[in-house]
């Protein structure tokens, strides 16, 4: 996160956070949240976790050591990609609001809400690449990028980006 903070303008922040909406609903804890602190500063910090208003969020990412792994969630073993999709959905389902802005006595129309980008970041990808065979990792990422997960579905669940730091890079 420090690397990203170094290159972002001061207006934008990167933190581990939980997103909160105007009705008090909360997202899951998100590993990496990009948000606008100029218009929507964080609500509070508790145990090193920021609570960020949903209106200021631009992107959310789950960070894992390797894409080819899974985790227990709700009694089921699911892939990290599906796990990231569930966390992204927990942010996108929140109610986001906007209102007009008054600047030096002049009223301006509400700023349109941006689409929240979501994805998974990993340092490695150990999926086995096979020549002329449909690649299971690519298939899984395309499945979730289309919002067609096995448990959840629709655009609120879709991943937009999957990246690894090693030579098996893949993105959408």
N, C-alpha and C positions, 0 to 999 in steps of 0.2 A: 504494500500500500504506500509505503514511503516513496517508492520510485514513481508511482502515479502522481502523488501529491506534488512532487518536485516539478512536474511538467504542466500541471493544470493551473489556469488562472485562479487567483485567490477566491473568486466568486464560487467556484465549484469545489466540492469536498468529496473525499472517498473515505468511508468508514465501514466498520462492521456495525450493523444496525437492525433494529426492528422498525417496521413502518407502521404508522398509526394514521387512521383516517378521522374525519370530522365526527363520526358516530362513536368513536372509541374502539373500533375494531382493530386488531393487530395482525400483522403478517407473522410468518415464521421468522426466526433469526436468520439474517442474510449475511453471508461472508463478506461481500464487497458491494457497497451501495454508492452510486454516483448521484449526488444531489446538489441543488442550488441553495446555498446558504444565504444569498442576498435577499431573496423573496420569502424563503421558508426556512428559517433557522431551526436547528433541532429543538425538540421539546424538552428533553431531559436526558441525563446520562445516569445509568445505574449499572454498577459492576463492570464498567468499561464498555458497555453497550449503549449506543445512541438510540433515541427514539426520534424518528424523522417523520414529519408530515408527508402524507402521500402525494400532495400537490407538487412537492419539490423534487421528486425522484425522476431521474433520467434513465438509469440502468441498474440492474441487479445481477450479480453473478455468484454462483456457487463455486468454491475453490476446492479441488481435490488433488491428491498426489498422482493419481492415474485414472484415466477414463475407463479402463477395462476392469472395473470392480463393482461391488454392490454393497448395500447396507441394509440392515434390518429397519423397517419402518412400519409401524402399526401391525406387527406380527408377520409381515411379509418381507421376503428378500427381494429388493428392487435394485436395478442398475443405478449408478450415479447419475446417469443422464435422466432417468425418470425422476429420481430424487430432486434434481435441479429443477425439472419441470414443475413438480409439486410446489417447490419453494417460490418459483416465479409466479405461479398461479395464486399463491397466497398474497402476493403483492398486487397483482393486476385485478383481483376481485374487490379490492378496497374502493370505497367511494372517494372520488376526487372532485374537488370543487374549484371554481374560479370566480372572480369578481372583478368589477371595474376598478381602475386605478385612477387616483386623483394625484396629479403632479402639478405643482405651482398653480393650483386653482382650476386646472383644466381636467375634465373627466375623460378618461380613455376607456375604450372597450376592454372587456376581460381578455387577458392573454390566453390563447388556446392551449389546452393541455397537450403535452407531447406523448407519443406512444412510449411506453416503458420497454426498453430493450432488455432482454434476459438471456442468460447463457451459463455455460460451465467453462471454467478455466482449470487446466491441469498442467503439471510439469512433464508428465509422460503419457504416452498412449501405447500400450502393449497389445492392442488388438492385432491379430495376425493378418497380414495382407496376403491375399492369394490372387495369383494371376488368373483372369477370366472367370472369377467366381464373384457373385454378388457379395459385397463386403458387409459383414454383419454390423460393424460400427457405423458405417455410412448409412446403412439401412435404418438403424436405430435413431440416429441423429435426424435423418429425413422424416422419420415417423413423428418425432416430437417437434420438429420445426414446422410441420404441417398442423400441429395441434391435435394429433391423432394418437394420443397415449393410450395405454391399455387400461388405466384406471380413470384418468381424466381426459377430457377432449375439448377442443375448441381453442380459439385464439388466446385466451387467457393462460393457457397451459403451454403454449408453443415456446420453444427455445429459438433464439435468433442467432446464436453464435456459440460455437464449441471450438476452443483453441487449446493446443498443447505447446509447450516450450521445446520439446525435442523435435526430431526430424520428421515425425508423422503428423504434421500440422493438418488441421482440417477446420474449415470455417464455413459458415452460411451467411 
